[in-house]
């Protein structure tokens, strides 16, 4: 169930990213125009800038965790640049593909 949910979320999020990029390109016509608009928005709206900074910190934390997990488990490091470049979809697939056993917190004593 968990694996199906994570794979489905990855597929839906990937489709959403593709649609968003398409809509962004339709609105701005070129990547440079879109980036110029994004930069102007970041500079003019302190809340957008704060959210962007928060996402940057969260991304750094996730990528640090992923790097350490890949190193510890000996899995291919291709997951790291895939997550850096594509965001959530590869990370969700990674979490669905590799299950991490959770220690039991249940105390069997009465």
C-alpha positions in Angstrom: 0.0 0.0 0.0 2.8 2.4 1.0 4.7 1.7 -2.2 1.7 2.2 -4.4 0.9 5.5 -2.7 4.4 6.8 -3.1 4.7 5.7 -6.8 1.3 7.2 -7.5 2.3 10.5 -5.8 5.5 10.6 -7.8 3.6 10.1 -11.1 1.0 12.7 -10.2 3.7 15.2 -9.1 5.8 14.6 -12.2 2.7 15.3 -14.4 1.9 18.4 -12.4 5.5 19.7 -12.8 5.3 19.1 -16.6 2.0 20.9 -16.8 3.3 23.8 -14.7 6.4 24.2 -16.9 4.2 24.2 -20.0 1.9 26.8 -18.5 4.9 28.9 -17.4 6.4 28.8 -20.9 3.0 29.7 -22.4 2.8 32.7 -20.1 6.4 34.0 -20.7 7.3 32.6 -24.1 11.0 32.1 -23.3 12.9 30.7 -20.3 14.8 34.0 -19.9 11.6 36.0 -19.7 10.2 33.6 -17.2 13.3 33.7 -15.0 13.4 37.5 -15.2 9.8 37.6 -14.0 10.5 35.1 -11.2 13.5 37.2 -10.1 11.5 40.4 -10.1 8.7 38.7 -8.0 11.3 37.4 -5.5 12.7 40.9 -5.0 9.3 42.6 -4.7 7.5 40.3 -2.4 9.1 39.5 1.0 6.8 36.6 1.6 7.7 34.9 -1.7 11.4 35.4 -0.9 10.9 33.9 2.6 9.1 30.9 1.1 11.9 30.5 -1.4 14.5 30.6 1.3 12.6 28.0 3.4 12.4 25.7 0.4 16.1 26.1 -0.1 16.8 25.1 3.5 14.4 22.1 3.3 16.0 21.0 0.1 19.5 21.1 1.6 18.2 19.0 4.6 16.6 16.4 2.3 19.6 16.2 0.0 21.9 15.8 3.0 19.8 13.0 4.4 19.6 11.3 0.9 23.4 11.5 0.5 24.0 9.9 3.9 21.4 7.2 3.3 22.9 6.4 -0.1 26.3 6.2 1.4 25.1 4.1 4.3 23.2 1.6 2.2 25.6 1.5 -0.8 22.9 2.4 -3.3 23.7 4.2 -6.5 24.4 7.9 -6.2 22.3 8.7 -9.3 19.4 9.3 -7.0 21.1 12.4 -5.6 21.4 14.4 -8.9 18.0 13.1 -10.0 16.4 14.5 -6.9 18.4 17.8 -7.1 17.3 18.4 -10.7 13.8 16.9 -10.7 12.6 17.5 -7.2 10.1 15.3 -5.5 9.3 12.6 -8.0 12.7 10.7 -7.8 12.7 11.1 -4.1 9.2 9.6 -3.8 10.2 6.7 -6.1 13.3 6.2 -3.9 11.2 6.0 -0.8 8.8 3.6 -2.4 11.5 1.4 -3.9 13.6 1.0 -0.8 11.7 0.3 2.4 13.5 1.2 5.6 12.6 -1.1 8.5 11.3 0.9 11.5 12.2 -0.2 15.0 9.2 -1.1 17.0 8.2 1.3 19.7 5.7 -1.1 21.2 6.6 -2.4 24.6 5.4 -6.0 25.0 5.5 -5.8 28.8 2.1 -5.3 30.5 
